[in-house]
C-alpha cells in the first residue's frame, strides 16, 4: 500500500491506493482519474469530503510520520 500526501484544491490530504474491498493494492492507480482513498482520521474512505485536511504539505507529512502505525494499517 502506498501512502502519499497530495494537494486537493487549496489544502492537502493523505491518500492511499487501498482497494474498494479494503485490501491493499499492489501498486498505485495508473491514471489520476483512478480512485485514491483519503484518510479521515480513523480509517480510509472513498469519500473525499471526509478527508482530514492540512494547510501545508509539511503538516500533512508530519501527521503521517506521527501516526504511521494507524495510517498504514
PQR file of N, CA, C, O and H, with PARSE charges and radii, in Angstrom:
ATOM      1  N   UNK A   1       0.841  -1.164   0.000 -0.4000 1.5000
ATOM      2  CA  UNK A   1       0.000   0.000   0.000 -0.0000 2.0000
ATOM      3  C   UNK A   1       0.887   1.227   0.000  0.5500 1.7000
ATOM      4  O   UNK A   1       1.855   1.313   0.755 -0.5500 1.4000
ATOM      5  N   UNK A   2       0.551   2.158  -0.841 -0.4000 1.5000
ATOM      6  CA  UNK A   2       1.263   3.416  -0.861 -0.0000 2.0000
ATOM      7  C   UNK A   2       0.489   4.490  -0.129  0.5500 1.7000
ATOM      8  O   UNK A   2      -0.732   4.584  -0.250 -0.5500 1.4000
ATOM      9  H   UNK A   2      -0.236   2.089  -1.455  0.4000 1.0000
ATOM     10  N   UNK A   3       1.195   5.287   0.621 -0.4000 1.5000
ATOM     11  CA  UNK A   3       0.597   6.428   1.303 -0.0000 2.0000
ATOM     12  C   UNK A   3       1.274   7.676   0.768  0.5500 1.7000
ATOM     13  O   UNK A   3       2.502   7.748   0.712 -0.5500 1.4000
ATOM     14  H   UNK A   3       2.187   5.211   0.720  0.4000 1.0000
ATOM     15  N   UNK A   4       0.476   8.658   0.376 -0.4000 1.5000
ATOM     16  CA  UNK A   4       1.071   9.889  -0.102 -0.0000 2.0000
ATOM     17  C   UNK A   4       0.247  11.075   0.343  0.5500 1.7000
ATOM     18  O   UNK A   4      -0.965  10.979   0.536 -0.5500 1.4000
ATOM     19  H   UNK A   4      -0.521   8.600   0.421  0.4000 1.0000
ATOM     20  N   UNK A   5       0.924  12.191   0.500 -0.4000 1.5000
ATOM     21  CA  UNK A   5       0.237  13.442   0.796 -0.0000 2.0000
ATOM     22  C   UNK A   5       0.174  14.201  -0.510  0.5500 1.7000
ATOM     23  O   UNK A   5       1.147  14.256  -1.261 -0.5500 1.4000
ATOM     24  H   UNK A   5       1.909  12.270   0.343  0.4000 1.0000
ATOM     25  N   UNK A   6      -0.993  14.792  -0.774 -0.4000 1.5000
ATOM     26  CA  UNK A   6      -1.149  15.495  -2.049 -0.0000 2.0000
ATOM     27  C   UNK A   6      -2.089  16.673  -1.883  0.5500 1.7000
ATOM     28  O   UNK A   6      -2.889  16.740  -0.950 -0.5500 1.4000
ATOM     29  H   UNK A   6      -1.784  14.748  -0.164  0.4000 1.0000
ATOM     30  N   UNK A   7      -1.964  17.600  -2.821 -0.4000 1.5000
ATOM     31  CA  UNK A   7      -2.798  18.791  -2.787 -0.0000 2.0000
ATOM     32  C   UNK A   7      -4.164  18.458  -3.373  0.5500 1.7000
ATOM     33  O   UNK A   7      -4.276  17.813  -4.415 -0.5500 1.4000
ATOM     34  H   UNK A   7      -1.314  17.546  -3.579  0.4000 1.0000
ATOM     35  N   UNK A   8      -5.183  18.910  -2.683 -0.4000 1.5000
ATOM     36  CA  UNK A   8      -6.557  18.749  -3.148 -0.0000 2.0000
ATOM     37  C   UNK A   8      -7.216  20.112  -2.996  0.5500 1.7000
ATOM     38  O   UNK A   8      -7.571  20.514  -1.887 -0.5500 1.4000
ATOM     39  H   UNK A   8      -5.092  19.434  -1.836  0.4000 1.0000
ATOM     40  N   UNK A   9      -7.377  20.810  -4.084 -0.4000 1.5000
ATOM     41  CA  UNK A   9      -7.863  22.181  -4.014 -0.0000 2.0000
ATOM     42  C   UNK A   9      -6.792  23.054  -3.399  0.5500 1.7000
ATOM     43  O   UNK A   9      -5.652  23.057  -3.863 -0.5500 1.4000
ATOM     44  H   UNK A   9      -7.089  20.484  -4.985  0.4000 1.0000
ATOM     45  N   UNK A  10      -7.141  23.792  -2.366 -0.4000 1.5000
ATOM     46  CA  UNK A  10      -6.187  24.663  -1.676 -0.0000 2.0000
ATOM     47  C   UNK A  10      -5.532  24.001  -0.471  0.5500 1.7000
ATOM     48  O   UNK A  10      -4.622  24.568   0.133 -0.5500 1.4000
ATOM     49  H   UNK A  10      -8.067  23.789  -1.990  0.4000 1.0000
ATOM     50  N   UNK A  11      -5.997  22.795  -0.116 -0.4000 1.5000
ATOM     51  CA  UNK A  11      -5.499  22.108   1.074 -0.0000 2.0000
ATOM     52  C   UNK A  11      -4.787  20.822   0.688  0.5500 1.7000
ATOM     53  O   UNK A  11      -4.759  20.446  -0.484 -0.5500 1.4000
ATOM     54  H   UNK A  11      -6.737  22.335  -0.607  0.4000 1.0000
ATOM     55  N   UNK A  12      -4.214  20.152   1.674 -0.4000 1.5000
ATOM     56  CA  UNK A  12      -3.513  18.888   1.463 -0.0000 2.0000
ATOM     57  C   UNK A  12      -4.243  17.777   2.191  0.5500 1.7000
ATOM     58  O   UNK A  12      -4.823  17.993   3.255 -0.5500 1.4000
ATOM     59  H   UNK A  12      -4.236  20.458   2.626  0.4000 1.0000
ATOM     60  N   UNK A  13      -4.210  16.589   1.610 -0.4000 1.5000
ATOM     61  CA  UNK A  13      -4.840  15.410   2.203 -0.0000 2.0000
ATOM     62  C   UNK A  13      -3.844  14.256   2.179  0.5500 1.7000
ATOM     63  O   UNK A  13      -2.830  14.302   1.482 -0.5500 1.4000
ATOM     64  H   UNK A  13      -3.738  16.414   0.746  0.4000 1.0000
ATOM     65  N   UNK A  14      -4.154  13.225   2.953 -0.4000 1.5000
ATOM     66  CA  UNK A  14      -3.381  11.995   2.946 -0.0000 2.0000
ATOM     67  C   UNK A  14      -4.186  10.995   2.131  0.5500 1.7000
ATOM     68  O   UNK A  14      -5.365  10.770   2.405 -0.5500 1.4000
ATOM     69  H   UNK A  14      -4.978  13.187   3.519  0.4000 1.0000
ATOM     70  N   UNK A  15      -3.557  10.399   1.138 -0.4000 1.5000
ATOM     71  CA  UNK A  15      -4.280   9.450   0.304 -0.0000 2.0000
ATOM     72  C   UNK A  15      -3.508   8.146   0.175  0.5500 1.7000
ATOM     73  O   UNK A  15      -2.331   8.051   0.523 -0.5500 1.4000
ATOM     74  H   UNK A  15      -2.600  10.582   0.915  0.4000 1.0000
ATOM     75  N   UNK A  16      -4.212   7.150  -0.336 -0.4000 1.5000
ATOM     76  CA  UNK A  16      -3.655   5.811  -0.445 -0.0000 2.0000
ATOM     77  C   UNK A  16      -4.271   5.101  -1.632  0.5500 1.7000
ATOM     78  O   UNK A  16      -5.247   5.565  -2.221 -0.5500 1.4000
ATOM     79  H   UNK A  16      -5.168   7.227  -0.619  0.4000 1.0000
ATOM     80  N   UNK A  17      -3.682   3.973  -1.969 -0.4000 1.5000
ATOM     81  CA  UNK A  17      -4.186   3.153  -3.068 -0.0000 2.0000
ATOM     82  C   UNK A  17      -4.907   1.909  -2.554  0.5500 1.7000
ATOM     83  O   UNK A  17      -4.850   0.856  -3.191 -0.5500 1.4000
ATOM     84  H   UNK A  17      -2.889   3.597  -1.490  0.4000 1.0000
ATOM     85  N   UNK A  18      -5.585   2.017  -1.409 -0.4000 1.5000
ATOM     86  CA  UNK A  18      -6.424   0.917  -0.916 -0.0000 2.0000
ATOM     87  C   UNK A  18      -7.440   0.569  -1.996  0.5500 1.7000
ATOM     88  O   UNK A  18      -7.828   1.428  -2.787 -0.5500 1.4000
ATOM     89  H   UNK A  18      -5.631   2.872  -0.892  0.4000 1.0000
ATOM     90  N   UNK A  19      -7.868  -0.677  -2.031 -0.4000 1.5000
ATOM     91  CA  UNK A  19      -8.913  -1.067  -2.967 -0.0000 2.0000
ATOM     92  C   UNK A  19     -10.267  -0.888  -2.303  0.5500 1.7000
ATOM     93  O   UNK A  19     -10.351  -0.667  -1.095 -0.5500 1.4000
ATOM     94  H   UNK A  19      -7.553  -1.375  -1.388  0.4000 1.0000
ATOM     95  N   UNK A  20     -11.311  -0.984  -3.087 -0.4000 1.5000
ATOM     96  CA  UNK A  20     -12.665  -0.806  -2.571 -0.0000 2.0000
ATOM     97  C   UNK A  20     -12.967  -1.797  -1.455  0.5500 1.7000
ATOM     98  O   UNK A  20     -13.665  -1.457  -0.499 -0.5500 1.4000
ATOM     99  H   UNK A  20     -11.243  -1.164  -4.068  0.4000 1.0000
ATOM    100  N   UNK A  21     -12.453  -3.012  -1.564 -0.4000 1.5000
ATOM    101  CA  UNK A  21     -12.720  -4.034  -0.559 -0.0000 2.0000
ATOM    102  C   UNK A  21     -11.938  -3.797   0.721  0.5500 1.7000
ATOM    103  O   UNK A  21     -12.140  -4.511   1.703 -0.5500 1.4000
ATOM    104  H   UNK A  21     -11.886  -3.288  -2.340  0.4000 1.0000
ATOM    105  N   UNK A  22     -11.037  -2.795   0.732 -0.4000 1.5000
ATOM    106  CA  UNK A  22     -10.259  -2.520   1.923 -0.0000 2.0000
ATOM    107  C   UNK A  22      -8.929  -3.245   1.950  0.5500 1.7000
ATOM    108  O   UNK A  22      -8.148  -3.054   2.883 -0.5500 1.4000
ATOM    109  H   UNK A  22     -10.873  -2.215  -0.066  0.4000 1.0000
ATOM    110  N   UNK A  23      -8.650  -4.068   0.957 -0.4000 1.5000
ATOM    111  CA  UNK A  23      -7.358  -4.738   0.894 -0.0000 2.0000
ATOM    112  C   UNK A  23      -6.351  -3.813   0.238  0.5500 1.7000
ATOM    113  O   UNK A  23      -6.717  -2.798  -0.354 -0.5500 1.4000
ATOM    114  H   UNK A  23      -9.284  -4.222   0.200  0.4000 1.0000
ATOM    115  N   UNK A  24      -5.109  -4.162   0.344 -0.4000 1.5000
ATOM    116  CA  UNK A  24      -4.076  -3.332  -0.226 -0.0000 2.0000
ATOM    117  C   UNK A  24      -3.870  -3.653  -1.692  0.5500 1.7000
ATOM    118  O   UNK A  24      -3.929  -4.811  -2.105 -0.5500 1.4000
ATOM    119  H   UNK A  24      -4.812  -4.987   0.824  0.4000 1.0000
ATOM    120  N   UNK A  25      -3.625  -2.603  -2.478 -0.4000 1.5000
ATOM    121  CA  UNK A  25      -3.339  -2.781  -3.893 -0.0000 2.0000
ATOM    122  C   UNK A  25      -1.853  -3.059  -4.067  0.5500 1.7000
ATOM    123  O   UNK A  25      -1.046  -2.706  -3.207 -0.5500 1.4000
ATOM    124  H   UNK A  25      -3.577  -1.662  -2.143  0.4000 1.0000
ATOM    125  N   UNK A  26      -1.499  -3.678  -5.155 -0.4000 1.5000
ATOM    126  CA  UNK A  26      -0.098  -3.973  -5.442 -0.0000 2.0000
ATOM    127  C   UNK A  26       0.655  -2.736  -5.922  0.5500 1.7000
ATOM    128  O   UNK A  26       1.871  -2.646  -5.749 -0.5500 1.4000
ATOM    129  H   UNK A  26      -2.155  -3.965  -5.854  0.4000 1.0000
ATOM    130  N   UNK A  27      -0.047  -1.793  -6.516 -0.4000 1.5000
ATOM    131  CA  UNK A  27       0.586  -0.564  -6.998 -0.0000 2.0000
ATOM    132  C   UNK A  27      -0.439   0.563  -7.034  0.5500 1.7000
ATOM    133  O   UNK A  27      -1.644   0.324  -6.960 -0.5500 1.4000
ATOM    134  H   UNK A  27      -1.034  -1.866  -6.657  0.4000 1.0000
ATOM    135  N   UNK A  28       0.045   1.768  -7.147 -0.4000 1.5000
ATOM    136  CA  UNK A  28      -0.833   2.938  -7.200 -0.0000 2.0000
ATOM    137  C   UNK A  28      -1.605   2.946  -8.516  0.5500 1.7000
ATOM    138  O   UNK A  28      -1.132   2.399  -9.512 -0.5500 1.4000
ATOM    139  H   UNK A  28       1.024   1.962  -7.207  0.4000 1.0000
ATOM    140  N   UNK A  29      -2.787   3.559  -8.531 -0.4000 1.5000
ATOM    141  CA  UNK A  29      -3.538   3.666  -9.781 -0.0000 2.0000
ATOM    142  C   UNK A  29      -2.680   4.338 -10.851  0.5500 1.7000
ATOM    143  O   UNK A  29      -1.896   5.243 -10.562 -0.5500 1.4000
ATOM    144  H   UNK A  29      -3.171   4.003  -7.722  0.4000 1.0000
ATOM    145  N   UNK A  30      -2.841   3.887 -12.069 -0.4000 1.5000
ATOM    146  CA  UNK A  30      -2.040   4.407 -13.170 -0.0000 2.0000
ATOM    147  C   UNK A  30      -2.532   5.759 -13.677  0.5500 1.7000
ATOM    148  O   UNK A  30      -1.740   6.536 -14.210 -0.5500 1.4000
ATOM    149  H   UNK A  30      -3.478   3.152 -12.304  0.4000 1.0000
ATOM    150  N   UNK A  31      -3.810   6.054 -13.524 -0.4000 1.5000
ATOM    151  CA  UNK A  31      -4.376   7.315 -14.001 -0.0000 2.0000
ATOM    152  C   UNK A  31      -4.783   8.170 -12.806  0.5500 1.7000
ATOM    153  O   UNK A  31      -5.203   7.645 -11.775 -0.5500 1.4000
ATOM    154  H   UNK A  31      -4.453   5.423 -13.091  0.4000 1.0000
ATOM    155  N   UNK A  32      -4.659   9.467 -12.944 -0.4000 1.5000
ATOM    156  CA  UNK A  32      -5.089  10.354 -11.859 -0.0000 2.0000
ATOM    157  C   UNK A  32      -6.598  10.263 -11.652  0.5500 1.7000
ATOM    158  O   UNK A  32      -7.086  10.585 -10.568 -0.5500 1.4000
ATOM    159  H   UNK A  32      -4.318   9.894 -13.781  0.4000 1.0000
ATOM    160  N   UNK A  33      -7.341   9.834 -12.658 -0.4000 1.5000
ATOM    161  CA  UNK A  33      -8.786   9.687 -12.510 -0.0000 2.0000
ATOM    162  C   UNK A  33      -9.140   8.417 -11.741  0.5500 1.7000
ATOM    163  O   UNK A  33     -10.287   8.243 -11.329 -0.5500 1.4000
ATOM    164  H   UNK A  33      -6.944   9.572 -13.538  0.4000 1.0000
ATOM    165  N   UNK A  34      -8.171   7.536 -11.547 -0.4000 1.5000
ATOM    166  CA  UNK A  34      -8.411   6.306 -10.791 -0.0000 2.0000
ATOM    167  C   UNK A  34      -8.660   6.655  -9.324  0.5500 1.7000
ATOM    168  O   UNK A  34      -8.286   7.734  -8.863 -0.5500 1.4000
ATOM    169  H   UNK A  34      -7.240   7.678 -11.882  0.4000 1.0000
ATOM    170  N   UNK A  35      -9.285   5.747  -8.605 -0.4000 1.5000
ATOM    171  CA  UNK A  35      -9.682   6.016  -7.229 -0.0000 2.0000
ATOM    172  C   UNK A  35      -8.498   6.005  -6.268  0.5500 1.7000
ATOM    173  O   UNK A  35      -7.733   5.042  -6.203 -0.5500 1.4000
ATOM    174  H   UNK A  35      -9.588   4.871  -8.979  0.4000 1.0000
ATOM    175  N   UNK A  36      -8.370   7.083  -5.536 -0.4000 1.5000
ATOM    176  CA  UNK A  36      -7.468   7.144  -4.396 -0.0000 2.0000
ATOM    177  C   UNK A  36      -8.352   7.293  -3.168  0.5500 1.7000
ATOM    178  O   UNK A  36      -9.339   8.028  -3.196 -0.5500 1.4000
ATOM    179  H   UNK A  36      -8.991   7.865  -5.588  0.4000 1.0000
ATOM    180  N   UNK A  37      -8.010   6.612  -2.111 -0.4000 1.5000
ATOM    181  CA  UNK A  37      -8.754   6.745  -0.868 -0.0000 2.0000
ATOM    182  C   UNK A  37      -8.090   7.815  -0.017  0.5500 1.7000
ATOM    183  O   UNK A  37      -6.890   8.058  -0.146 -0.5500 1.4000
ATOM    184  H   UNK A  37      -7.209   6.015  -2.088  0.4000 1.0000
ATOM    185  N   UNK A  38      -8.861   8.456   0.851 -0.4000 1.5000
ATOM    186  CA  UNK A  38      -8.347   9.513   1.720 -0.0000 2.0000
ATOM    187  C   UNK A  38      -8.477   9.097   3.172  0.5500 1.7000
ATOM    188  O   UNK A  38      -9.357   8.315   3.534 -0.5500 1.4000
ATOM    189  H   UNK A  38      -9.836   8.259   0.956  0.4000 1.0000
ATOM    190  N   UNK A  39      -7.595   9.626   3.995 -0.4000 1.5000
ATOM    191  CA  UNK A  39      -7.604   9.339   5.424 -0.0000 2.0000
ATOM    192  C   UNK A  39      -8.564  10.308   6.108  0.5500 1.7000
ATOM    193  O   UNK A  39      -8.476  11.519   5.909 -0.5500 1.4000
ATOM    194  H   UNK A  39      -6.881  10.261   3.702  0.4000 1.0000
ATOM    195  N   UNK A  40      -9.489   9.766   6.920 -0.4000 1.5000
ATOM    196  CA  UNK A  40     -10.464  10.626   7.602 -0.0000 2.0000
ATOM    197  C   UNK A  40     -10.179  10.766   9.101  0.5500 1.7000
ATOM    198  O   UNK A  40     -11.015  11.268   9.852 -0.5500 1.4000
ATOM    199  H   UNK A  40      -9.561   8.781   7.081  0.4000 1.0000
ATOM    200  N   UNK A  41      -9.016  10.325   9.520 -0.4000 1.5000
ATOM    201  CA  UNK A  41      -8.638  10.419  10.924 -0.0000 2.0000
ATOM    202  C   UNK A  41      -8.815   9.115  11.678  0.5500 1.7000
ATOM    203  O   UNK A  41      -8.203   8.912  12.727 -0.5500 1.4000
ATOM    204  H   UNK A  41      -8.338   9.917   8.909  0.4000 1.0000
ATOM    205  N   UNK A  42      -9.656   8.224  11.147 -0.4000 1.5000
ATOM    206  CA  UNK A  42      -9.916   6.927  11.772 -0.0000 2.0000
ATOM    207  C   UNK A  42      -9.713   5.766  10.815  0.5500 1.7000
ATOM    208  O   UNK A  42      -9.297   4.684  11.230 -0.5500 1.4000
ATOM    209  H   UNK A  42     -10.153   8.388  10.296  0.4000 1.0000
ATOM    210  N   UNK A  43     -10.005   5.982   9.532 -0.4000 1.5000
ATOM    211  CA  UNK A  43      -9.946   4.912   8.537 -0.0000 2.0000
ATOM    212  C   UNK A  43      -9.813   5.530   7.147  0.5500 1.7000
ATOM    213  O   UNK A  43      -9.897   6.747   6.978 -0.5500 1.4000
ATOM    214  H   UNK A  43     -10.343   6.861   9.195  0.4000 1.0000
ATOM    215  N   UNK A  44      -9.601   4.660   6.155 -0.4000 1.5000
ATOM    216  CA  UNK A  44      -9.543   5.088   4.763 -0.0000 2.0000
ATOM    217  C   UNK A  44     -10.955   5.187   4.212  0.5500 1.7000
ATOM    218  O   UNK A  44     -11.804   4.347   4.508 -0.5500 1.4000
ATOM    219  H   UNK A  44      -9.533   3.672   6.292  0.4000 1.0000
ATOM    220  N   UNK A  45     -11.204   6.211   3.411 -0.4000 1.5000
ATOM    221  CA  UNK A  45     -12.537   6.450   2.877 -0.0000 2.0000
ATOM    222  C   UNK A  45     -12.454   6.814   1.398  0.5500 1.7000
ATOM    223  O   UNK A  45     -11.511   7.480   0.969 -0.5500 1.4000
ATOM    224  H   UNK A  45     -10.515   6.894   3.170  0.4000 1.0000
ATOM    225  N   UNK A  46     -13.433   6.379   0.629 -0.4000 1.5000
ATOM    226  CA  UNK A  46     -13.509   6.769  -0.781 -0.0000 2.0000
ATOM    227  C   UNK A  46     -14.210   8.110  -0.948  0.5500 1.7000
ATOM    228  O   UNK A  46     -14.249   8.655  -2.051 -0.5500 1.4000
ATOM    229  H   UNK A  46     -14.199   5.838   0.978  0.4000 1.0000
ATOM    230  N   UNK A  47     -14.763   8.644   0.134 -0.4000 1.5000
ATOM    231  CA  UNK A  47     -15.451   9.933   0.103 -0.0000 2.0000
ATOM    232  C   UNK A  47     -14.449  11.042   0.406  0.5500 1.7000
ATOM    233  O   UNK A  47     -14.053  11.220   1.558 -0.5500 1.4000
ATOM    234  H   UNK A  47     -14.732   8.200   1.030  0.4000 1.0000
ATOM    235  N   UNK A  48     -14.041  11.783  -0.606 -0.4000 1.5000
ATOM    236  CA  UNK A  48     -13.013  12.814  -0.418 -0.0000 2.0000
ATOM    237  C   UNK A  48     -13.472  13.934   0.515  0.5500 1.7000
ATOM    238  O   UNK A  48     -12.639  14.650   1.071 -0.5500 1.4000
ATOM    239  H   UNK A  48     -14.363  11.639  -1.542  0.4000 1.0000
ATOM    240  N   UNK A  49     -14.781  14.095   0.693 -0.4000 1.5000
ATOM    241  CA  UNK A  49     -15.287  15.119   1.606 -0.0000 2.0000
ATOM    242  C   UNK A  49     -15.000  14.781   3.071  0.5500 1.7000
ATOM    243  O   UNK A  49     -15.064  15.664   3.927 -0.5500 1.4000
ATOM    244  H   UNK A  49     -15.457  13.514   0.241  0.4000 1.0000
ATOM    245  N   UNK A  50     -14.687  13.524   3.370 -0.4000 1.5000
ATOM    246  CA  UNK A  50     -14.383  13.097   4.733 -0.0000 2.0000
ATOM    247  C   UNK A  50     -12.915  13.278   5.103  0.5500 1.7000
ATOM    248  O   UNK A  50     -12.542  13.069   6.257 -0.5500 1.4000
ATOM    249  H   UNK A  50     -14.635  12.807   2.675  0.4000 1.0000
ATOM    250  N   UNK A  51     -12.093  13.655   4.161 -0.4000 1.5000
ATOM    251  CA  UNK A  51     -10.645  13.710   4.379 -0.0000 2.0000
ATOM    252  C   UNK A  51     -10.252  14.729   5.444  0.5500 1.7000
ATOM    253  O   UNK A  51     -10.797  15.831   5.511 -0.5500 1.4000
ATOM    254  H   UNK A  51     -12.395  13.825   3.224  0.4000 1.0000
ATOM    255  N   UNK A  52      -9.293  14.328   6.271 -0.4000 1.5000
ATOM    256  CA  UNK A  52      -8.635  15.269   7.169 -0.0000 2.0000
ATOM    257  C   UNK A  52      -7.793  16.159   6.265  0.5500 1.7000
ATOM    258  O   UNK A  52      -7.071  15.660   5.402 -0.5500 1.4000
ATOM    259  H   UNK A  52      -8.851  13.433   6.216  0.4000 1.0000
ATOM    260  N   UNK A  53      -7.879  17.466   6.455 -0.4000 1.5000
ATOM    261  CA  UNK A  53      -7.138  18.388   5.591 -0.0000 2.0000
ATOM    262  C   UNK A  53      -6.078  19.135   6.385  0.5500 1.7000
ATOM    263  O   UNK A  53      -6.185  19.308   7.599 -0.5500 1.4000
ATOM    264  H   UNK A  53      -8.466  17.871   7.156  0.4000 1.0000
ATOM    265  N   UNK A  54      -5.061  19.567   5.672 -0.4000 1.5000
ATOM    266  CA  UNK A  54      -3.929  20.271   6.261 -0.0000 2.0000
ATOM    267  C   UNK A  54      -3.630  21.508   5.425  0.5500 1.7000
ATOM    268  O   UNK A  54      -3.807  21.501   4.206 -0.5500 1.4000
ATOM    269  H   UNK A  54      -4.973  19.427   4.685  0.4000 1.0000
ATOM    270  N   UNK A  55      -3.180  22.557   6.079 -0.4000 1.5000
ATOM    271  CA  UNK A  55      -2.887  23.814   5.385 -0.0000 2.0000
ATOM    272  C   UNK A  55      -1.613  23.727   4.550  0.5500 1.7000
ATOM    273  O   UNK A  55      -1.492  24.396   3.523 -0.5500 1.4000
ATOM    274  H   UNK A  55      -3.036  22.562   7.069  0.4000 1.0000
ATOM    275  N   UNK A  56      -0.658  22.895   4.994 -0.4000 1.5000
ATOM    276  CA  UNK A  56       0.610  22.791   4.275 -0.0000 2.0000
ATOM    277  C   UNK A  56       0.989  21.333   4.060  0.5500 1.7000
ATOM    278  O   UNK A  56       0.513  20.439   4.759 -0.5500 1.4000
ATOM    279  H   UNK A  56      -0.757  22.352   5.828  0.4000 1.0000
ATOM    280  N   UNK A  57       1.844  21.116   3.092 -0.4000 1.5000
ATOM    281  CA  UNK A  57       2.349  19.779   2.830 -0.0000 2.0000
ATOM    282  C   UNK A  57       3.158  19.266   4.014  0.5500 1.7000
ATOM    283  O   UNK A  57       3.079  18.085   4.353 -0.5500 1.4000
ATOM    284  H   UNK A  57       2.231  21.842   2.524  0.4000 1.0000
ATOM    285  N   UNK A  58       3.938  20.143   4.647 -0.4000 1.5000
ATOM    286  CA  UNK A  58       4.722  19.742   5.819 -0.0000 2.0000
ATOM    287  C   UNK A  58       3.837  19.251   6.960  0.5500 1.7000
ATOM    288  O   UNK A  58       4.188  18.285   7.639 -0.5500 1.4000
ATOM    289  H   UNK A  58       4.002  21.102   4.372  0.4000 1.0000
ATOM    290  N   UNK A  59       2.690  19.904   7.184 -0.4000 1.5000
ATOM    291  CA  UNK A  59       1.771  19.467   8.237 -0.0000 2.0000
ATOM    292  C   UNK A  59       1.225  18.072   7.931  0.5500 1.7000
ATOM    293  O   UNK A  59       1.134  17.228   8.823 -0.5500 1.4000
ATOM    294  H   UNK A  59       2.405  20.688   6.633  0.4000 1.0000
ATOM    295  N   UNK A  60       0.865  17.834   6.680 -0.4000 1.5000
ATOM    296  CA  UNK A  60       0.343  16.520   6.285 -0.0000 2.0000
ATOM    297  C   UNK A  60       1.414  15.444   6.444  0.5500 1.7000
ATOM    298  O   UNK A  60       1.139  14.362   6.961 -0.5500 1.4000
ATOM    299  H   UNK A  60       0.938  18.519   5.955  0.4000 1.0000
ATOM    300  N   UNK A  61       2.628  15.741   5.999 -0.4000 1.5000
ATOM    301  CA  UNK A  61       3.725  14.783   6.140 -0.0000 2.0000
ATOM    302  C   UNK A  61       4.034  14.482   7.604  0.5500 1.7000
ATOM    303  O   UNK A  61       4.290  13.330   7.956 -0.5500 1.4000
ATOM    304  H   UNK A  61       2.851  16.621   5.579  0.4000 1.0000
ATOM    305  N   UNK A  62       4.013  15.490   8.449 -0.4000 1.5000
ATOM    306  CA  UNK A  62       4.281  15.296   9.872 -0.0000 2.0000
ATOM    307  C   UNK A  62       3.190  14.437  10.512  0.5500 1.7000
ATOM    308  O   UNK A  62       3.488  13.597  11.361 -0.5500 1.4000
ATOM    309  H   UNK A  62       3.805  16.425   8.163  0.4000 1.0000
ATOM    310  N   UNK A  63       1.939  14.635  10.118 -0.4000 1.5000
ATOM    311  CA  UNK A  63       0.840  13.817  10.632 -0.0000 2.0000
ATOM    312  C   UNK A  63       1.077  12.346  10.289  0.5500 1.7000
ATOM    313  O   UNK A  63       0.891  11.471  11.134 -0.5500 1.4000
ATOM    314  H   UNK A  63       1.697  15.317   9.428  0.4000 1.0000
ATOM    315  N   UNK A  64       1.491  12.075   9.040 -0.4000 1.5000
ATOM    316  CA  UNK A  64       1.758  10.699   8.632 -0.0000 2.0000
ATOM    317  C   UNK A  64       2.890  10.113   9.469  0.5500 1.7000
ATOM    318  O   UNK A  64       2.794   8.976   9.930 -0.5500 1.4000
ATOM    319  H   UNK A  64       1.642  12.786   8.354  0.4000 1.0000
ATOM    320  N   UNK A  65       3.959  10.875   9.668 -0.4000 1.5000
ATOM    321  CA  UNK A  65       5.082  10.376  10.480 -0.0000 2.0000
ATOM    322  C   UNK A  65       4.642  10.080  11.908  0.5500 1.7000
ATOM    323  O   UNK A  65       5.006   9.044  12.465 -0.5500 1.4000
ATOM    324  H   UNK A  65       4.038  11.799   9.293  0.4000 1.0000
ATOM    325  N   UNK A  66       3.873  10.968  12.499 -0.4000 1.5000
ATOM    326  CA  UNK A  66       3.458  10.816  13.892 -0.0000 2.0000
ATOM    327  C   UNK A  66       2.415   9.701  14.072  0.5500 1.7000
ATOM    328  O   UNK A  66       2.305   9.129  15.157 -0.5500 1.4000
ATOM    329  H   UNK A  66       3.577  11.809  12.047  0.4000 1.0000
ATOM    330  N   UNK A  67       1.666   9.396  13.033 -0.4000 1.5000
ATOM    331  CA  UNK A  67       0.576   8.417  13.131 -0.0000 2.0000
ATOM    332  C   UNK A  67       0.735   7.261  12.162  0.5500 1.7000
ATOM    333  O   UNK A  67      -0.251   6.659  11.739 -0.5500 1.4000
ATOM    334  H   UNK A  67       1.756   9.860  12.152  0.4000 1.0000
ATOM    335  N   UNK A  68       1.974   6.948  11.810 -0.4000 1.5000
ATOM    336  CA  UNK A  68       2.236   5.950  10.779 -0.0000 2.0000
ATOM    337  C   UNK A  68       1.601   4.594  11.085  0.5500 1.7000
ATOM    338  O   UNK A  68       1.038   3.968  10.187 -0.5500 1.4000
ATOM    339  H   UNK A  68       2.776   7.437  12.154  0.4000 1.0000
ATOM    340  N   UNK A  69       1.678   4.136  12.309 -0.4000 1.5000
ATOM    341  CA  UNK A  69       1.101   2.843  12.663 -0.0000 2.0000
ATOM    342  C   UNK A  69      -0.384   2.770  12.375  0.5500 1.7000
ATOM    343  O   UNK A  69      -0.879   1.748  11.899 -0.5500 1.4000
ATOM    344  H   UNK A  69       2.136   4.645  13.039  0.4000 1.0000
ATOM    345  N   UNK A  70      -1.082   3.822  12.655 -0.4000 1.5000
ATOM    346  CA  UNK A  70      -2.525   3.868  12.434 -0.0000 2.0000
ATOM    347  C   UNK A  70      -2.836   4.043  10.950  0.5500 1.7000
ATOM    348  O   UNK A  70      -3.715   3.364  10.418 -0.5500 1.4000
ATOM    349  H   UNK A  70      -0.680   4.652  13.042  0.4000 1.0000
ATOM    350  N   UNK A  71      -2.135   4.934  10.289 -0.4000 1.5000
ATOM    351  CA  UNK A  71      -2.390   5.240   8.876 -0.0000 2.0000
ATOM    352  C   UNK A  71      -2.026   4.061   7.981  0.5500 1.7000
ATOM    353  O   UNK A  71      -2.664   3.855   6.948 -0.5500 1.4000
ATOM    354  H   UNK A  71      -1.421   5.486  10.721  0.4000 1.0000
ATOM    355  N   UNK A  72      -1.021   3.291   8.353 -0.4000 1.5000
ATOM    356  CA  UNK A  72      -0.565   2.195   7.497 -0.0000 2.0000
ATOM    357  C   UNK A  72      -1.301   0.886   7.728  0.5500 1.7000
ATOM    358  O   UNK A  72      -1.029  -0.101   7.045 -0.5500 1.4000
ATOM    359  H   UNK A  72      -0.503   3.459   9.192  0.4000 1.0000
ATOM    360  N   UNK A  73      -2.224   0.860   8.676 -0.4000 1.5000
ATOM    361  CA  UNK A  73      -2.942  -0.403   8.936 -0.0000 2.0000
ATOM    362  C   UNK A  73      -4.170  -0.555   8.071  0.5500 1.7000
ATOM    363  O   UNK A  73      -4.875  -1.559   8.172 -0.5500 1.4000
ATOM    364  H   UNK A  73      -2.445   1.663   9.231  0.4000 1.0000
TER
END
